[in-house]
Amino acid sequence: VLIDDFAGLNNLRSGLSVEAVEGPLEITGAFFAGNSTGLNLFDSRSVTLRGSVVTDNTSAQIRLSGSLPMAPDALA
């Protein structure tokens, strides 16, 4: 899956929330700002964030969470 040229701005919760993705997932050219959490990855693996800006989110810039053990390649 490819998410390209995405803007997640000024949301009450996450700029983007990804749940239960086995990947690969690539997020490129994204801008996350003014959210509670910029990018929320829940039970997701093989995620690549490239050429993106994650800034000024109040709770967390990037949150990795879930019930599955985190694989070494969870966030490349």
VENLINTA-V967050 format. One record per residue. NEAR is the number of other C-alpha atoms within 8 Angstrom. D_CENTER is the distance of its C-alpha to the mean C-alpha in Angstrom with 2 decimals. Layout:
near=[NEAR/NEAR]
d_center=[D_CENTER/D_CENTER]
This chain:
near=[6/7/9/8/8/9/8/14/10/8/10/6/7/13/17/9/9/10/8/7/10/7/9/10/11/11/13/13/11/13/12/16/13/12/17/13/15/19/14/14/12/11/12/13/13/12/14/10/10/8/7/10/8/12/9/8/14/9/6/9/12/10/10/8/8/7/5/5/5/6/6/5/8/10/9/7]
d_center=[13.24/12.52/10.58/12.60/13.54/11.21/11.69/10.16/13.06/15.06/13.81/15.41/12.39/8.69/8.03/5.89/6.28/6.54/9.76/12.28/11.40/13.71/12.69/13.07/10.02/9.85/7.96/10.80/12.36/9.68/10.56/8.95/12.02/14.23/12.05/12.47/8.87/6.75/3.12/4.67/5.24/8.96/11.51/9.55/11.09/11.59/8.21/9.05/7.59/10.95/12.94/10.40/11.01/9.19/12.30/14.48/12.29/14.80/13.56/10.66/8.63/6.01/7.28/8.24/10.87/13.23/16.73/16.58/17.40/14.68/15.71/16.31/14.14/11.02/9.15/11.59]
